[in-house]
């Protein structure tokens, strides 16, 4: 049975959107803020944070060497995305430009001919689309959330 799609969540940006050159970080902040405001779908809460191994939130926190709960607490105090990224760099690590380029390439291509391909196909099936409709998880997320039309 296909889930309802697209899943439109106002205030949730694309995973490809960047904060100071870093993909995904801003989306993670959006999910923290939306969850606190009661505007994140209930089914999404289990995939938030570092608890779900391999989740993008978990990968981002590991990349930055920060604790998700600490980032969540800091985010809920307020501050801009740029201020929160500076906080993450100060409390974890600040990756080099090369490391950010590698991170961005890895994240943007996740699901394309790698260990994430099967999960991408499963997620496509959940919303009633065939394998090959999109090539990456970022594209899937944008299709699922109505930012990208399938096959475009």
N, CA, C and O atoms as a GROMACS GRO file, in nm:
protein
  608
    1UNK      N    1   0.084  -0.117   0.000
    1UNK     CA    2   0.000   0.000   0.000
    1UNK      C    3   0.089   0.125   0.000
    1UNK      O    4   0.175   0.139   0.087
    2UNK      N    5   0.069   0.212  -0.094
    2UNK     CA    6   0.148   0.334  -0.105
    2UNK      C    7   0.106   0.434   0.002
    2UNK      O    8  -0.013   0.448   0.033
    3UNK      N    9   0.202   0.503   0.056
    3UNK     CA   10   0.175   0.608   0.152
    3UNK      C   11   0.130   0.733   0.077
    3UNK      O   12   0.150   0.744  -0.044
    4UNK      N   13   0.069   0.826   0.148
    4UNK     CA   14   0.030   0.951   0.086
    4UNK      C   15   0.155   1.027   0.043
    4UNK      O   16   0.250   1.041   0.119
    5UNK      N   17   0.150   1.075  -0.079
    5UNK     CA   18   0.262   1.152  -0.129
    5UNK      C   19   0.207   1.251  -0.230
    5UNK      O   20   0.110   1.216  -0.297
    6UNK      N   21   0.260   1.366  -0.247
    6UNK     CA   22   0.378   1.413  -0.175
    6UNK      C   23   0.347   1.452  -0.030
    6UNK      O   24   0.234   1.485   0.006
    7UNK      N   25   0.450   1.447   0.050
    7UNK     CA   26   0.443   1.485   0.190
    7UNK      C   27   0.489   1.630   0.199
    7UNK      O   28   0.609   1.657   0.206
    8UNK      N   29   0.397   1.722   0.198
    8UNK     CA   30   0.432   1.865   0.202
    8UNK      C   31   0.442   1.908   0.348
    8UNK      O   32   0.346   1.897   0.424
    9UNK      N   33   0.559   1.957   0.385
    9UNK     CA   34   0.581   2.005   0.521
    9UNK      C   35   0.637   2.147   0.510
    9UNK      O   36   0.757   2.164   0.487
   10UNK      N   37   0.552   2.248   0.526
   10UNK     CA   38   0.601   2.385   0.518
   10UNK      C   39   0.716   2.409   0.617
   10UNK      O   40   0.709   2.370   0.733
   11UNK      N   41   0.820   2.474   0.566
   11UNK     CA   42   0.935   2.504   0.651
   11UNK      C   43   1.044   2.399   0.649
   11UNK      O   44   1.147   2.416   0.715
   12UNK      N   45   1.025   2.292   0.574
   12UNK     CA   46   1.127   2.187   0.564
   12UNK      C   47   1.195   2.199   0.429
   12UNK      O   48   1.133   2.176   0.325
   13UNK      N   49   1.321   2.235   0.431
   13UNK     CA   50   1.393   2.258   0.306
   13UNK      C   51   1.449   2.130   0.246
   13UNK      O   52   1.453   2.025   0.311
   14UNK      N   53   1.493   2.141   0.124
   14UNK     CA   54   1.556   2.030   0.054
   14UNK      C   55   1.686   1.991   0.124
   14UNK      O   56   1.753   2.076   0.181
   15UNK      N   57   1.720   1.862   0.121
   15UNK     CA   58   1.848   1.822   0.181
   15UNK      C   59   1.967   1.878   0.105
   15UNK      O   60   2.077   1.888   0.160
   16UNK      N   61   1.948   1.917  -0.021
   16UNK     CA   62   2.057   1.973  -0.101
   16UNK      C   63   2.084   2.120  -0.069
   16UNK      O   64   2.189   2.172  -0.106
   17UNK      N   65   1.992   2.186  -0.002
   17UNK     CA   66   2.015   2.326   0.036
   17UNK      C   67   2.134   2.333   0.131
   17UNK      O   68   2.154   2.245   0.215
   18UNK      N   69   2.212   2.438   0.117
   18UNK     CA   70   2.336   2.450   0.193
   18UNK      C   71   2.331   2.561   0.297
   18UNK      O   72   2.266   2.664   0.280
   19UNK      N   73   2.402   2.536   0.405
   19UNK     CA   74   2.432   2.638   0.505
   19UNK      C   75   2.583   2.655   0.501
   19UNK      O   76   2.658   2.564   0.538
   20UNK      N   77   2.627   2.772   0.457
   20UNK     CA   78   2.770   2.802   0.445
   20UNK      C   79   2.845   2.690   0.373
   20UNK      O   80   2.953   2.650   0.415
   21UNK      N   81   2.785   2.641   0.264
   21UNK     CA   82   2.851   2.542   0.180
   21UNK      C   83   2.830   2.397   0.220
   21UNK      O   84   2.880   2.307   0.151
   22UNK      N   85   2.757   2.371   0.328
   22UNK     CA   86   2.737   2.235   0.379
   22UNK      C   87   2.594   2.190   0.352
   22UNK      O   88   2.499   2.253   0.397
   23UNK      N   89   2.578   2.079   0.277
   23UNK     CA   90   2.444   2.027   0.251
   23UNK      C   91   2.390   1.958   0.375
   23UNK      O   92   2.466   1.916   0.462
   24UNK      N   93   2.262   1.946   0.383
   24UNK     CA   94   2.182   1.874   0.480
   24UNK      C   95   2.170   1.939   0.619
   24UNK      O   96   2.066   1.924   0.683
   25UNK      N   97   2.269   2.008   0.665
   25UNK     CA   98   2.268   2.063   0.801
   25UNK      C   99   2.142   2.147   0.826
   25UNK      O  100   2.079   2.133   0.931
   26UNK      N  101   2.107   2.233   0.734
   26UNK     CA  102   1.989   2.318   0.750
   26UNK      C  103   1.860   2.238   0.761
   26UNK      O  104   1.770   2.274   0.836
   27UNK      N  105   1.851   2.130   0.684
   27UNK     CA  106   1.732   2.045   0.692
   27UNK      C  107   1.721   1.982   0.830
   27UNK      O  108   1.611   1.971   0.885
   28UNK      N  109   1.834   1.942   0.887
   28UNK     CA  110   1.832   1.883   1.021
   28UNK      C  111   1.782   1.987   1.122
   28UNK      O  112   1.705   1.954   1.212
   29UNK      N  113   1.826   2.111   1.107
   29UNK     CA  114   1.777   2.218   1.195
   29UNK      C  115   1.627   2.239   1.176
   29UNK      O  116   1.554   2.258   1.273
   30UNK      N  117   1.582   2.235   1.052
   30UNK     CA  118   1.438   2.249   1.025
   30UNK      C  119   1.359   2.141   1.097
   30UNK      O  120   1.257   2.170   1.159
   31UNK      N  121   1.406   2.017   1.091
   31UNK     CA  122   1.333   1.908   1.155
   31UNK      C  123   1.329   1.927   1.307
   31UNK      O  124   1.228   1.898   1.370
   32UNK      N  125   1.437   1.976   1.364
   32UNK     CA  126   1.438   2.004   1.509
   32UNK      C  127   1.334   2.109   1.542
   32UNK      O  128   1.254   2.092   1.634
   33UNK      N  129   1.334   2.218   1.467
   33UNK     CA  130   1.241   2.327   1.493
   33UNK      C  131   1.096   2.285   1.470
   33UNK      O  132   1.008   2.318   1.549
   34UNK      N  133   1.072   2.213   1.362
   34UNK     CA  134   0.936   2.168   1.331
   34UNK      C  135   0.885   2.069   1.435
   34UNK      O  136   0.768   2.074   1.473
   35UNK      N  137   0.970   1.979   1.482
   35UNK     CA  138   0.930   1.883   1.585
   35UNK      C  139   0.892   1.957   1.712
   35UNK      O  140   0.792   1.923   1.776
   36UNK      N  141   0.970   2.056   1.749
   36UNK     CA  142   0.941   2.133   1.871
   36UNK      C  143   0.810   2.210   1.859
   36UNK      O  144   0.740   2.231   1.959
   37UNK      N  145   0.776   2.250   1.737
   37UNK     CA  146   0.652   2.325   1.714
   37UNK      C  147   0.533   2.233   1.690
   37UNK      O  148   0.422   2.280   1.666
   38UNK      N  149   0.556   2.101   1.695
   38UNK     CA  150   0.447   2.006   1.671
   38UNK      C  151   0.405   1.999   1.525
   38UNK      O  152   0.292   1.959   1.496
   39UNK      N  153   0.493   2.037   1.433
   39UNK     CA  154   0.458   2.042   1.291
   39UNK      C  155   0.529   1.934   1.208
   39UNK      O  156   0.520   1.936   1.085
   40UNK      N  157   0.599   1.844   1.273
   40UNK     CA  158   0.664   1.734   1.202
   40UNK      C  159   0.575   1.611   1.215
   40UNK      O  160   0.532   1.578   1.325
   41UNK      N  161   0.548   1.542   1.104
   41UNK     CA  162   0.461   1.425   1.113
   41UNK      C  163   0.510   1.324   1.217
   41UNK      O  164   0.631   1.304   1.235
   42UNK      N  165   0.416   1.263   1.285
   42UNK     CA  166   0.449   1.169   1.394
   42UNK      C  167   0.544   1.060   1.349
   42UNK      O  168   0.637   1.025   1.422
   43UNK      N  169   0.524   1.005   1.231
   43UNK     CA  170   0.608   0.897   1.181
   43UNK      C  171   0.753   0.936   1.156
   43UNK      O  172   0.838   0.849   1.136
   44UNK      N  173   0.780   1.063   1.156
   44UNK     CA  174   0.915   1.111   1.128
   44UNK      C  175   1.004   1.115   1.253
   44UNK      O  176   1.126   1.123   1.241
   45UNK      N  177   0.945   1.110   1.370
   45UNK     CA  178   1.022   1.129   1.493
   45UNK      C  179   1.125   1.019   1.516
   45UNK      O  180   1.234   1.046   1.567
   46UNK      N  181   1.093   0.896   1.479
   46UNK     CA  182   1.187   0.785   1.501
   46UNK      C  183   1.314   0.800   1.419
   46UNK      O  184   1.420   0.750   1.459
   47UNK      N  185   1.307   0.867   1.305
   47UNK     CA  186   1.423   0.883   1.218
   47UNK      C  187   1.504   1.009   1.249
   47UNK      O  188   1.605   1.035   1.184
   48UNK      N  189   1.460   1.085   1.348
   48UNK     CA  190   1.534   1.206   1.385
   48UNK      C  191   1.652   1.171   1.472
   48UNK      O  192   1.650   1.072   1.546
   49UNK      N  193   1.754   1.252   1.462
   49UNK     CA  194   1.867   1.238   1.553
   49UNK      C  195   1.962   1.128   1.515
   49UNK      O  196   1.963   1.079   1.403
   50UNK      N  197   2.042   1.091   1.612
   50UNK     CA  198   2.150   0.995   1.588
   50UNK      C  199   2.110   0.852   1.621
   50UNK      O  200   2.191   0.761   1.603
   51UNK      N  201   1.988   0.830   1.670
   51UNK     CA  202   1.948   0.696   1.713
   51UNK      C  203   1.939   0.598   1.596
   51UNK      O  204   1.973   0.481   1.612
   52UNK      N  205   1.895   0.644   1.482
   52UNK     CA  206   1.878   0.556   1.367
   52UNK      C  207   2.010   0.549   1.289
   52UNK      O  208   2.048   0.643   1.220
   53UNK      N  209   2.077   0.434   1.301
   53UNK     CA  210   2.206   0.416   1.235
   53UNK      C  211   2.192   0.436   1.084
   53UNK      O  212   2.102   0.380   1.022
   54UNK      N  213   2.280   0.515   1.028
   54UNK     CA  214   2.278   0.540   0.885
   54UNK      C  215   2.185   0.651   0.842
   54UNK      O  216   2.184   0.688   0.724
   55UNK      N  217   2.105   0.706   0.936
   55UNK     CA  218   2.018   0.817   0.898
   55UNK      C  219   2.104   0.938   0.862
   55UNK      O  220   2.219   0.949   0.905
   56UNK      N  221   2.048   1.026   0.783
   56UNK     CA  222   2.125   1.145   0.745
   56UNK      C  223   2.155   1.232   0.866
   56UNK      O  224   2.262   1.293   0.873
   57UNK      N  225   2.063   1.239   0.964
   57UNK     CA  226   2.091   1.314   1.086
   57UNK      C  227   2.212   1.255   1.156
   57UNK      O  228   2.303   1.328   1.197
   58UNK      N  229   2.214   1.124   1.170
   58UNK     CA  230   2.325   1.055   1.236
   58UNK      C  231   2.456   1.079   1.162
   58UNK      O  232   2.558   1.110   1.223
   59UNK      N  233   2.452   1.066   1.031
   59UNK     CA  234   2.573   1.088   0.951
   59UNK      C  235   2.625   1.231   0.966
   59UNK      O  236   2.745   1.254   0.977
   60UNK      N  237   2.534   1.327   0.965
   60UNK     CA  238   2.574   1.467   0.976
   60UNK      C  239   2.639   1.494   1.112
   60UNK      O  240   2.741   1.562   1.120
   61UNK      N  241   2.579   1.442   1.218
   61UNK     CA  242   2.636   1.461   1.352
   61UNK      C  243   2.772   1.394   1.364
   61UNK      O  244   2.864   1.451   1.423
   62UNK      N  245   2.786   1.276   1.308
   62UNK     CA  246   2.916   1.208   1.311
   62UNK      C  247   3.020   1.286   1.232
   62UNK      O  248   3.134   1.300   1.275
   63UNK      N  249   2.980   1.338   1.116
   63UNK     CA  250   3.071   1.416   1.033
   63UNK      C  251   3.123   1.538   1.108
   63UNK      O  252   3.241   1.572   1.100
   64UNK      N  253   3.033   1.602   1.182
   64UNK     CA  254   3.071   1.723   1.256
   64UNK      C  255   3.124   1.694   1.397
   64UNK      O  256   3.170   1.785   1.466
   65UNK      N  257   3.118   1.567   1.440
   65UNK     CA  258   3.160   1.526   1.574
   65UNK      C  259   3.080   1.598   1.683
   65UNK      O  260   3.136   1.647   1.781
   66UNK      N  261   2.950   1.603   1.664
   66UNK     CA  262   2.862   1.667   1.763
   66UNK      C  263   2.756   1.569   1.809
   66UNK      O  264   2.722   1.473   1.739
   67UNK      N  265   2.704   1.594   1.926
   67UNK     CA  266   2.596   1.516   1.982
   67UNK      C  267   2.463   1.577   1.936
   67UNK      O  268   2.442   1.697   1.950
   68UNK      N  269   2.376   1.493   1.882
   68UNK     CA  270   2.249   1.544   1.831
   68UNK      C  271   2.167   1.612   1.941
   68UNK      O  272   2.111   1.719   1.918
   69UNK      N  273   2.161   1.552   2.058
   69UNK     CA  274   2.082   1.610   2.167
   69UNK      C  275   2.134   1.749   2.204
   69UNK      O  276   2.056   1.840   2.232
   70UNK      N  277   2.266   1.766   2.202
   70UNK     CA  278   2.324   1.897   2.232
   70UNK      C  279   2.290   1.997   2.122
   70UNK      O  280   2.258   2.113   2.151
   71UNK      N  281   2.295   1.953   1.997
   71UNK     CA  282   2.257   2.041   1.886
   71UNK      C  283   2.110   2.078   1.895
   71UNK      O  284   2.073   2.193   1.872
   72UNK      N  285   2.027   1.981   1.929
   72UNK     CA  286   1.884   2.008   1.943
   72UNK      C  287   1.860   2.113   2.052
   72UNK      O  288   1.783   2.207   2.032
   73UNK      N  289   1.925   2.097   2.166
   73UNK     CA  290   1.908   2.192   2.276
   73UNK      C  291   1.954   2.332   2.234
   73UNK      O  292   1.888   2.431   2.264
   74UNK      N  293   2.066   2.339   2.164
   74UNK     CA  294   2.118   2.468   2.119
   74UNK      C  295   2.024   2.531   2.016
   74UNK      O  296   2.000   2.652   2.019
   75UNK      N  297   1.973   2.450   1.926
   75UNK     CA  298   1.882   2.499   1.821
   75UNK      C  299   1.756   2.559   1.883
   75UNK      O  300   1.707   2.663   1.838
   76UNK      N  301   1.705   2.494   1.986
   76UNK     CA  302   1.581   2.540   2.048
   76UNK      C  303   1.599   2.668   2.130
   76UNK      O  304   1.501   2.728   2.172
   77UNK      N  305   1.723   2.708   2.154
   77UNK     CA  306   1.750   2.836   2.219
   77UNK      C  307   1.731   2.952   2.121
   77UNK      O  308   1.716   3.067   2.162
   78UNK      N  309   1.732   2.920   1.993
   78UNK     CA  310   1.721   3.023   1.890
   78UNK      C  311   1.852   3.037   1.816
   78UNK      O  312   1.945   2.959   1.839
   79UNK      N  313   1.861   3.133   1.731
   79UNK     CA  314   1.983   3.155   1.654
   79UNK      C  315   1.963   3.117   1.509
   79UNK      O  316   1.877   3.036   1.475
   80UNK      N  317   2.043   3.177   1.426
   80UNK     CA  318   2.036   3.153   1.281
   80UNK      C  319   2.104   3.021   1.248
   80UNK      O  320   2.176   2.964   1.330
   81UNK      N  321   2.081   2.974   1.128
   81UNK     CA  322   2.148   2.853   1.081
   81UNK      C  323   2.299   2.871   1.085
   81UNK      O  324   2.373   2.780   1.125
   82UNK      N  325   2.345   2.988   1.045
   82UNK     CA  326   2.488   3.014   1.042
   82UNK      C  327   2.547   3.014   1.184
   82UNK      O  328   2.657   2.964   1.206
   83UNK      N  329   2.474   3.070   1.279
   83UNK     CA  330   2.519   3.068   1.419
   83UNK      C  331   2.523   2.926   1.473
   83UNK      O  332   2.615   2.890   1.547
   84UNK      N  333   2.426   2.846   1.436
   84UNK     CA  334   2.423   2.707   1.483
   84UNK      C  335   2.533   2.624   1.418
   84UNK      O  336   2.588   2.534   1.482
   85UNK      N  337   2.565   2.653   1.295
   85UNK     CA  338   2.677   2.583   1.232
   85UNK      C  339   2.808   2.624   1.300
   85UNK      O  340   2.895   2.539   1.322
   86UNK      N  341   2.823   2.751   1.332
   86UNK     CA  342   2.943   2.795   1.406
   86UNK      C  343   2.950   2.726   1.541
   86UNK      O  344   3.058   2.685   1.585
   87UNK      N  345   2.836   2.711   1.608
   87UNK     CA  346   2.832   2.638   1.735
   87UNK      C  347   2.878   2.493   1.714
   87UNK      O  348   2.956   2.441   1.792
   88UNK      N  349   2.827   2.430   1.608
   88UNK     CA  350   2.865   2.290   1.579
   88UNK      C  351   3.014   2.279   1.555
   88UNK      O  352   3.079   2.186   1.604
   89UNK      N  353   3.070   2.372   1.481
   89UNK     CA  354   3.215   2.370   1.456
   89UNK      C  355   3.292   2.389   1.586
   89UNK      O  356   3.395   2.324   1.607
   90UNK      N  357   3.245   2.476   1.673
   90UNK     CA  358   3.314   2.503   1.800
   90UNK      C  359   3.303   2.387   1.898
   90UNK      O  360   3.395   2.364   1.977
   91UNK      N  361   3.192   2.312   1.894
   91UNK     CA  362   3.171   2.202   1.989
   91UNK      C  363   3.202   2.065   1.931
   91UNK      O  364   3.199   1.965   2.002
   92UNK      N  365   3.233   2.061   1.804
   92UNK     CA  366   3.270   1.937   1.738
   92UNK      C  367   3.400   1.959   1.663
   92UNK      O  368   3.508   1.967   1.722
   93UNK      N  369   3.388   1.970   1.534
   93UNK     CA  370   3.505   2.001   1.452
   93UNK      C  371   3.463   2.081   1.331
   93UNK      O  372   3.347   2.076   1.288
   94UNK      N  373   3.556   2.155   1.276
   94UNK     CA  374   3.530   2.230   1.154
   94UNK      C  375   3.602   2.159   1.040
   94UNK      O  376   3.725   2.162   1.033
   95UNK      N  377   3.527   2.096   0.952
   95UNK     CA  378   3.590   2.025   0.841
   95UNK      C  379   3.656   2.122   0.745
   95UNK      O  380   3.618   2.239   0.734
   96UNK      N  381   3.757   2.072   0.675
   96UNK     CA  382   3.826   2.152   0.573
   96UNK      C  383   3.734   2.166   0.451
   96UNK      O  384   3.633   2.098   0.439
   97UNK      N  385   3.772   2.256   0.360
   97UNK     CA  386   3.695   2.272   0.236
   97UNK      C  387   3.688   2.141   0.159
   97UNK      O  388   3.584   2.107   0.103
   98UNK      N  389   3.801   2.067   0.155
   98UNK     CA  390   3.803   1.939   0.085
   98UNK      C  391   3.708   1.839   0.151
   98UNK      O  392   3.637   1.766   0.082
   99UNK      N  393   3.707   1.835   0.283
   99UNK     CA  394   3.618   1.743   0.353
   99UNK      C  395   3.472   1.777   0.328
   99UNK      O  396   3.388   1.688   0.313
  100UNK      N  397   3.441   1.906   0.323
  100UNK     CA  398   3.304   1.948   0.294
  100UNK      C  399   3.267   1.910   0.151
  100UNK      O  400   3.154   1.867   0.126
  101UNK      N  401   3.359   1.927   0.058
  101UNK     CA  402   3.332   1.887  -0.081
  101UNK      C  403   3.304   1.737  -0.090
  101UNK      O  404   3.212   1.695  -0.160
  102UNK      N  405   3.381   1.657  -0.020
  102UNK     CA  406   3.361   1.511  -0.020
  102UNK      C  407   3.228   1.477   0.048
  102UNK      O  408   3.152   1.394  -0.003
  103UNK      N  409   3.199   1.541   0.161
  103UNK     CA  410   3.072   1.520   0.230
  103UNK      C  411   2.953   1.551   0.139
  103UNK      O  412   2.861   1.471   0.126
  104UNK      N  413   2.959   1.668   0.076
  104UNK     CA  414   2.849   1.709  -0.011
  104UNK      C  415   2.830   1.610  -0.126
  104UNK      O  416   2.717   1.574  -0.158
  105UNK      N  417   2.940   1.567  -0.187
  105UNK     CA  418   2.930   1.473  -0.299
  105UNK      C  419   2.872   1.340  -0.252
  105UNK      O  420   2.785   1.282  -0.318
  106UNK      N  421   2.918   1.291  -0.137
  106UNK     CA  422   2.866   1.165  -0.082
  106UNK      C  423   2.717   1.176  -0.056
  106UNK      O  424   2.639   1.090  -0.098
  107UNK      N  425   2.677   1.281   0.014
  107UNK     CA  426   2.537   1.295   0.051
  107UNK      C  427   2.447   1.314  -0.072
  107UNK      O  428   2.341   1.253  -0.080
  108UNK      N  429   2.490   1.396  -0.165
  108UNK     CA  430   2.408   1.423  -0.284
  108UNK      C  431   2.394   1.301  -0.373
  108UNK      O  432   2.297   1.290  -0.448
  109UNK      N  433   2.488   1.209  -0.365
  109UNK     CA  434   2.483   1.090  -0.451
  109UNK      C  435   2.436   0.965  -0.377
  109UNK      O  436   2.428   0.859  -0.438
  110UNK      N  437   2.405   0.975  -0.250
  110UNK     CA  438   2.363   0.857  -0.173
  110UNK      C  439   2.244   0.790  -0.239
  110UNK      O  440   2.145   0.854  -0.273
  111UNK      N  441   2.255   0.659  -0.258
  111UNK     CA  442   2.151   0.581  -0.324
  111UNK      C  443   2.183   0.549  -0.468
  111UNK      O  444   2.120   0.462  -0.528
  112UNK      N  445   2.279   0.618  -0.525
  112UNK     CA  446   2.317   0.597  -0.664
  112UNK      C  447   2.433   0.497  -0.669
  112UNK      O  448   2.548   0.532  -0.643
  113UNK      N  449   2.400   0.373  -0.703
  113UNK     CA  450   2.501   0.268  -0.719
  113UNK      C  451   2.586   0.247  -0.594
  113UNK      O  452   2.708   0.234  -0.604
  114UNK      N  453   2.522   0.243  -0.478
  114UNK     CA  454   2.595   0.221  -0.354
  114UNK      C  455   2.510   0.139  -0.258
  114UNK      O  456   2.407   0.084  -0.297
  115UNK      N  457   2.554   0.131  -0.134
  115UNK     CA  458   2.482   0.051  -0.035
  115UNK      C  459   2.343   0.106  -0.005
  115UNK      O  460   2.261   0.036   0.056
  116UNK      N  461   2.314   0.228  -0.045
  116UNK     CA  462   2.182   0.286  -0.022
  116UNK      C  463   2.082   0.263  -0.134
  116UNK      O  464   1.966   0.304  -0.123
  117UNK      N  465   2.123   0.199  -0.243
  117UNK     CA  466   2.035   0.181  -0.358
  117UNK      C  467   1.911   0.099  -0.323
  117UNK      O  468   1.801   0.136  -0.362
  118UNK      N  469   1.928  -0.009  -0.251
  118UNK     CA  470   1.813  -0.092  -0.215
  118UNK      C  471   1.713  -0.012  -0.133
  118UNK      O  472   1.592  -0.019  -0.157
  119UNK      N  473   1.762   0.065  -0.036
  119UNK     CA  474   1.672   0.148   0.046
  119UNK      C  475   1.600   0.251  -0.040
  119UNK      O  476   1.482   0.279  -0.018
  120UNK      N  477   1.669   0.308  -0.136
  120UNK     CA  478   1.606   0.402  -0.228
  120UNK      C  479   1.492   0.334  -0.302
  120UNK      O  480   1.384   0.391  -0.315
  121UNK      N  481   1.515   0.213  -0.351
  121UNK     CA  482   1.410   0.141  -0.423
  121UNK      C  483   1.292   0.109  -0.330
  121UNK      O  484   1.177   0.116  -0.372
  122UNK      N  485   1.321   0.074  -0.205
  122UNK     CA  486   1.214   0.048  -0.108
  122UNK      C  487   1.131   0.173  -0.083
  122UNK      O  488   1.008   0.167  -0.079
  123UNK      N  489   1.198   0.286  -0.068
  123UNK     CA  490   1.127   0.411  -0.043
  123UNK      C  491   1.041   0.450  -0.164
  123UNK      O  492   0.928   0.496  -0.148
  124UNK      N  493   1.094   0.430  -0.286
  124UNK     CA  494   1.015   0.457  -0.406
  124UNK      C  495   0.890   0.370  -0.408
  124UNK      O  496   0.781   0.418  -0.439
  125UNK      N  497   0.906   0.241  -0.376
  125UNK     CA  498   0.791   0.150  -0.374
  125UNK      C  499   0.687   0.194  -0.272
  125UNK      O  500   0.567   0.180  -0.296
  126UNK      N  501   0.732   0.248  -0.158
  126UNK     CA  502   0.639   0.295  -0.055
  126UNK      C  503   0.544   0.402  -0.106
  126UNK      O  504   0.430   0.412  -0.061
  127UNK      N  505   0.592   0.483  -0.200
  127UNK     CA  506   0.505   0.589  -0.254
  127UNK      C  507   0.452   0.555  -0.392
  127UNK      O  508   0.395   0.640  -0.461
  128UNK      N  509   0.472   0.428  -0.434
  128UNK     CA  510   0.412   0.381  -0.558
  128UNK      C  511   0.487   0.416  -0.684
  128UNK      O  512   0.428   0.419  -0.792
  129UNK      N  513   0.615   0.441  -0.673
  129UNK     CA  514   0.696   0.473  -0.791
  129UNK      C  515   0.796   0.361  -0.818
  129UNK      O  516   0.846   0.298  -0.724
  130UNK      N  517   0.827   0.334  -0.945
  130UNK     CA  518   0.918   0.225  -0.978
  130UNK      C  519   1.065   0.263  -0.957
  130UNK      O  520   1.101   0.380  -0.957
  131UNK      N  521   1.151   0.160  -0.939
  131UNK     CA  522   1.295   0.187  -0.932
  131UNK      C  523   1.338   0.262  -1.057
  131UNK      O  524   1.286   0.239  -1.166
  132UNK      N  525   1.434   0.352  -1.040
  132UNK     CA  526   1.482   0.430  -1.153
  132UNK      C  527   1.410   0.563  -1.172
  132UNK      O  528   1.452   0.645  -1.254
  133UNK      N  529   1.302   0.584  -1.098
  133UNK     CA  530   1.230   0.712  -1.108
  133UNK      C  531   1.324   0.826  -1.073
  133UNK      O  532   1.325   0.930  -1.138
  134UNK      N  533   1.402   0.806  -0.968
  134UNK     CA  534   1.509   0.898  -0.930
  134UNK      C  535   1.632   0.814  -0.899
  134UNK      O  536   1.622   0.693  -0.880
  135UNK      N  537   1.748   0.878  -0.895
  135UNK     CA  538   1.872   0.806  -0.878
  135UNK      C  539   1.935   0.819  -0.739
  135UNK      O  540   2.022   0.740  -0.702
  136UNK      N  541   1.893   0.919  -0.662
  136UNK     CA  542   1.955   0.942  -0.531
  136UNK      C  543   1.850   0.965  -0.423
  136UNK      O  544   1.734   0.994  -0.453
  137UNK      N  545   1.891   0.950  -0.300
  137UNK     CA  546   1.799   0.976  -0.188
  137UNK      C  547   1.760   1.124  -0.181
  137UNK      O  548   1.646   1.155  -0.148
  138UNK      N  549   1.852   1.213  -0.211
  138UNK     CA  550   1.817   1.355  -0.211
  138UNK      C  551   1.706   1.381  -0.314
  138UNK      O  552   1.611   1.454  -0.286
  139UNK      N  553   1.718   1.321  -0.434
  139UNK     CA  554   1.613   1.336  -0.534
  139UNK      C  555   1.482   1.275  -0.484
  139UNK      O  556   1.375   1.333  -0.503
  140UNK      N  557   1.492   1.158  -0.421
  140UNK     CA  558   1.371   1.095  -0.367
  140UNK      C  559   1.303   1.187  -0.266
  140UNK      O  560   1.181   1.206  -0.272
  141UNK      N  561   1.380   1.242  -0.176
  141UNK     CA  562   1.323   1.331  -0.074
  141UNK      C  563   1.252   1.448  -0.141
  141UNK      O  564   1.142   1.486  -0.102
  142UNK      N  565   1.316   1.505  -0.242
  142UNK     CA  566   1.255   1.619  -0.311
  142UNK      C  567   1.129   1.579  -0.387
  142UNK      O  568   1.034   1.657  -0.395
  143UNK      N  569   1.125   1.458  -0.444
  143UNK     CA  570   1.003   1.408  -0.508
  143UNK      C  571   0.896   1.384  -0.402
  143UNK      O  572   0.783   1.430  -0.415
  144UNK      N  573   0.934   1.314  -0.296
  144UNK     CA  574   0.839   1.279  -0.190
  144UNK      C  575   0.777   1.403  -0.125
  144UNK      O  576   0.662   1.400  -0.081
  145UNK      N  577   0.854   1.511  -0.119
  145UNK     CA  578   0.807   1.633  -0.054
  145UNK      C  579   0.756   1.738  -0.153
  145UNK      O  580   0.731   1.853  -0.116
  146UNK      N  581   0.740   1.698  -0.279
  146UNK     CA  582   0.676   1.784  -0.377
  146UNK      C  583   0.762   1.892  -0.437
  146UNK      O  584   0.709   1.981  -0.503
  147UNK      N  585   0.894   1.890  -0.417
  147UNK     CA  586   0.981   1.992  -0.475
  147UNK      C  587   1.027   1.954  -0.616
  147UNK      O  588   1.071   2.041  -0.693
  148UNK      N  589   1.017   1.825  -0.651
  148UNK     CA  590   1.066   1.775  -0.780
  148UNK      C  591   0.961   1.680  -0.836
  148UNK      O  592   0.908   1.595  -0.764
  149UNK      N  593   0.932   1.694  -0.963
  149UNK     CA  594   0.838   1.603  -1.028
  149UNK      C  595   0.912   1.477  -1.069
  149UNK      O  596   1.024   1.486  -1.120
  150UNK      N  597   0.853   1.358  -1.048
  150UNK     CA  598   0.920   1.233  -1.088
  150UNK      C  599   0.959   1.236  -1.235
  150UNK      O  600   0.882   1.277  -1.321
  151UNK      N  601   1.081   1.193  -1.261
  151UNK     CA  602   1.130   1.186  -1.399
  151UNK      C  603   1.182   1.316  -1.453
  151UNK      O  604   1.217   1.324  -1.571
  152UNK      N  605   1.190   1.420  -1.371
  152UNK     CA  606   1.239   1.551  -1.420
  152UNK      C  607   1.381   1.574  -1.374
  152UNK      O  608   1.440   1.678  -1.405
   0.00000   0.00000   0.00000
